[in-house]
Amino acid sequence: MAYRLHLSAPLDAEIRRIAREQVEKAIATLTRDDGDRHEAIHDARKRFKKLRGLLVLAEAGDPARVRAEIHRYRDAGRALSGARDRTALIEALDGLKARFAEEVETPSFEVVRTALELKRDAALEAIGDPEALVGETVERLRGGLTALGGLVLKGGAKRQRAILSGALAKNHRRARRDLAKALRTGAAEDFHDLRKRLKYLAMHLKLASRAWPEALAPLEASADEVAEALGRDHDYAVLRAEIAADSVSFGARADLDVVLALLDRHQSELRDRAAFLAGRLLCDRPEVFAARLEAWMRLAGTHAPDTAPPETPEALRRHAH
């Protein structure tokens, strides 16, 4: 099933359904015998982010339970992050090389890439047995499946719509605040905070997309573009810190200067584009944005109700107690 809400169904039932699908897919990916283990971990971590973006929509309805589950998937992602984060730096360097391929020909990229590969391999050795780590993560996910059964939001449709609208407004408000701070400070960590908020916004627009696909798809695409650009910006910031901490391992200073100069240039391009798109996406006041989206969802669910698949008997038993 798609990562989209059925608009005629109760919010809590839909969150349970979609969350269960994401957890089950993550377990299937991590326990598959064939395929690339690192790609499986990357896919699972993306699902953990989707789970967190979904669960924040219910946070006001059951704060303690929802926060515990958000922390579950945050911690699961961090536990699997070691080798993947190192690989992301190599991908960032490759992206930088591709960006300037028609302007600059230099062996400097290969020198830095070799150093990053050595550090990635050392990180893999330090992790130890990856299968044991994956096994622990799978058990944590199975616990999440059980916990999902208890996610029940009290009140009727009106109350659940208020919970949804409040969550949408909260993320929008924090995104506006983070945008203003990032533009004021220029700090990498502030742009990274903005990235997380825009990633949640993209997820929320996808979840709501049945409300008005033609209107919401371009907004989702813009939010995804901002998140992608600022994700690469964050990779560049981490790469710069890696080089600063151990510059000797990355070759001659002349090679580093070439790479760092191009990194600065591309980072500036990414931030300028992200700030422009984020400014458009966040121009409405949070309450206006949330009320409009919630109204579209409500009207779409009433006018042309979509049919949500019934929950399994096992799931119904879990959240009935």
Salt bridges, closest charged atoms under 4 A:
ASP12 OD2 - ARG16 NH1 3.75
GLU14 OE1 - ARG17 NH2 2.68
GLU21 OE2 - ARG17 NH1 3.03
ASP34 OD1 - ARG32 NE 3.56
ASP43 OD2 - ARG47 NE 3.25
GLU59 OE2 - ARG67 NE 2.77
ASP62 OD2 - ARG65 NE 3.03
GLU69 OE1 - ARG72 NE 2.79
ASP75 OD1 - ARG74 NH2 2.99
ASP85 OD1 - ARG45 NH1 3.47
GLU91 OE1 - ARG84 NH2 2.80
ASP94 OD1 - ARG113 NE 2.86
GLU103 OE2 - ARG99 NH1 3.36
GLU103 OE1 - ARG265 NH2 2.96
GLU110 OE2 - LYS97 NZ 2.86
GLU117 OE2 - ARG113 NH1 2.26
ASP121 OD1 - ARG120 NE 3.44
GLU131 OE1 - ARG37 NH2 2.94
GLU139 OE2 - ARG142 NH1 2.95
ASP178 OD1 - ARG177 NH2 3.33
ASP190 OD1 - LYS181 NZ 3.66
ASP193 OD1 - LYS196 NZ 3.52
GLU220 OE2 - LYS206 NZ 3.04
ASP224 OD1 - LYS199 NZ 3.67
GLU225 OE2 - ARG273 NE 2.93
ASP233 OD1 - ARG271 NE 2.73
ASP235 OD2 - ARG232 NE 3.89
GLU242 OE1 - ARG86 NH1 2.88
ASP246 OD2 - LYS119 NZ 2.98
ASP257 OD1 - ARG253 NE 3.06
ASP264 OD1 - ARG240 NH2 2.44
GLU269 OE2 - ARG99 NH2 2.84
GLU269 OE2 - ARG265 NE 3.90
ASP284 OD2 - ARG292 NH1 2.65
GLU287 OE2 - ARG173 NH2 2.75
GLU294 OE2 - ARG161 NE 3.24
GLU294 OE2 - ARG298 NE 3.63
ASP306 OD2 - HIS6 ND1 3.46
ASP306 OD2 - ARG210 NE 3.89
GLU311 OE1 - ARG16 NH2 2.85
GLU311 OE2 - ARG20 NH1 3.83
GLU311 OE1 - HIS319 NE2 2.95
GLU314 OE2 - ARG318 NH1 2.88
